[in-house]
Amino acid sequence: MMFENPINTAISSWRWNRFFHPRGYNSPISEVLMNKAELVSAVADKAGITKAQAAAALDQVLGGIAGALRAGDKVTLVGFGTFSVANRGARTGRNPRDNKPIKIAAKKVAKFKPGKKLADEVNGKGGKKRK
């Protein structure tokens, strides 16, 4: 018996991920994603501009956030969230092949903390509107 192609339908993809995905995703909702091209298209449609203009604007916003984080600054978008840099210290990990300890170097990582309005919208509360 041959296996069903997991790409054919959302349900078969859900079943495939449920049993074979390394993190064991078990919900069809985990299949819903928005990539950069879809975000550019949505911005262009909402703002009434071309996709090229929307892509340029998005690149500038993301570049500005990345530049500020590179400089060690914190970026706060009120109602949306805060981007910041955290220092992750050096630590000892384990090589999964031979279970021997390895040294993992210290590094900086980007963090995002959602704002209250965004968190409320994600949780279906709609957020409080100010007068």
C-alpha positions in Angstrom: 0.0 0.0 0.0 1.4 3.4 -1.0 1.3 6.4 1.3 -1.0 9.3 0.5 0.8 12.4 -0.7 0.8 14.7 2.4 0.6 17.8 0.2 -2.8 16.9 -1.4 -5.1 18.2 1.2 -4.9 20.2 4.4 -6.3 17.3 6.4 -3.7 14.8 5.1 -1.0 17.4 5.8 -2.4 17.7 9.3 -2.3 13.9 9.7 1.3 13.8 8.3 2.5 16.5 10.7 0.7 14.9 13.6 2.6 11.7 13.3 5.9 12.6 11.6 6.7 16.2 12.5 9.6 16.4 15.0 7.6 18.7 17.3 4.4 16.6 16.9 2.1 19.4 15.7 -1.4 18.1 16.0 -3.6 20.9 14.8 -4.6 22.1 11.3 -4.3 25.6 12.6 -0.5 25.2 12.8 -0.5 25.0 9.0 -1.8 28.6 8.6 1.2 30.8 7.9 1.8 34.3 6.4 5.0 34.8 4.6 6.6 38.1 3.6 5.1 38.1 0.1 1.6 37.7 1.5 2.2 40.4 4.1 3.4 42.8 1.3 0.3 42.0 -0.7 -2.0 42.6 2.3 -0.3 46.0 3.0 -0.5 47.0 -0.6 -4.2 46.2 -0.7 -5.1 48.0 2.6 -3.0 51.1 1.8 -3.9 51.3 -1.8 -0.3 51.3 -3.0 1.7 49.1 -5.3 3.3 45.9 -4.1 6.7 47.4 -4.9 6.0 50.4 -2.7 4.7 48.1 0.1 7.8 45.9 -0.2 10.1 48.9 0.0 8.2 50.2 3.1 8.3 46.9 4.8 12.0 46.5 4.1 12.7 49.9 5.6 10.7 49.1 8.7 12.4 45.8 9.3 15.8 47.3 8.5 15.2 50.1 11.0 14.2 47.5 13.7 17.3 45.4 12.9 19.6 48.4 12.9 18.3 49.5 16.3 18.7 46.0 17.7 22.2 45.8 16.3 23.1 49.0 18.1 21.7 47.5 21.3 18.6 49.7 21.4 15.0 48.7 22.4 12.2 49.3 19.8 8.7 49.9 21.2 5.7 50.0 19.0 2.9 51.0 21.3 0.0 48.5 21.2 2.0 46.1 19.1 5.0 45.1 21.2 8.7 45.6 22.1 11.8 44.3 20.3 14.9 44.1 22.5 18.3 42.3 22.7 19.2 39.9 25.4 22.5 38.4 26.3 22.5 34.6 26.5 25.4 33.4 28.6 27.9 30.7 27.7 26.7 27.3 28.8 27.4 23.6 28.5 25.3 21.5 26.1 25.2 17.9 25.0 26.1 16.5 21.6 23.0 14.4 20.7 25.1 11.8 18.8 27.5 10.8 21.5 26.0 12.6 24.5 29.4 14.3 25.3 29.3 17.8 26.8 30.1 20.7 24.5 30.7 24.3 25.2 28.1 26.7 23.7 29.5 30.3 23.4 27.7 33.3 24.7 25.7 35.3 22.2 23.1 38.0 21.8 19.5 37.1 20.9 16.5 39.2 19.7 13.5 39.1 21.9 9.9 40.2 21.3 7.3 40.9 23.9 3.8 41.5 22.6 1.9 44.5 23.8 -1.4 44.3 25.6 -3.5 45.3 22.6 -1.9 42.7 20.4 -2.2 40.0 23.1 -5.8 40.9 23.6 -6.6 40.7 19.9 -4.8 37.3 19.6 -6.9 36.0 22.5 -10.1 37.3 21.1 -10.7 40.0 23.6 -10.5 42.8 21.0 -8.5 45.1 23.2 -9.7 48.1 25.0 -10.5 51.2 23.0 -9.6 54.6 24.4 -12.1 57.5 24.3 
